[in-house]
Amino acid sequence: MDAIKITEYAQALYRAHGDRAEAEAARKARGCEEKGDAAQAEDWRAVQAAVRSQRGALQK
């Protein structure tokens, strides 16, 4: 997934879940890992990091 898509997913996830968005992305990553889909899990980990970054920027 490219950086633009990651940012878009992170923003949408944050709008939908608020402060729980990072945890939701982590849950989705774990689910992908359990299914053996490493590439999708990596994408969700990137979304998780983007949510964390965005959330930090919003709190300043």
N, C-alpha and C positions, 0 to 999 in steps of 0.2 A: 504494500500500500504506500502511495507516495505521501509526502509531507502535507500537502494540501488536504488530502482525504483524511489523514490522521487528525488534523486540526478541526476539520468539519465534524468528524465523528465525536471528538472531544467536546466541542461546543454543544452539539446536539445532546450528548449524554449529560452534560452539566445542566442544560436547560430542563431536561426531563427528570433528573434525579438530584439536582442541587448538590449539597455536600456529600451525598452518598455516591456520586458519579465515579469517583476513583475506586471505591470498593466494588461497584458494579462492573467496571472494566476488569478489575482483578478477578472477579467471579467468572466472567466470560472467558478470560485467559485460561483459568484453571480448567474450565469445562472443555475447552479446545485441547488442552494438554492431555486430559483424561481420555479424550477420543483419539489421541494420537495425531492431531492436526497441529504440528509445531509451527507452521507458517502462519496460520490464523492466530495462534496463541501469541506469537511474536507481534503481530499487528495489534492485538488487544493490549499487550504490554506497552507498546508505543502510545496507544490512546491513553492508557493509564498515566503514563509520564506526562503527556500533554495536558491532561486534566489537572494533574498536580501543579504543573507550571502555570496554567491559566488561573487556577484557584489562588496560588501564591500571588500572582499579579493583581488579582481582584482584592486581596486582603490588605494591600499596601496603601 
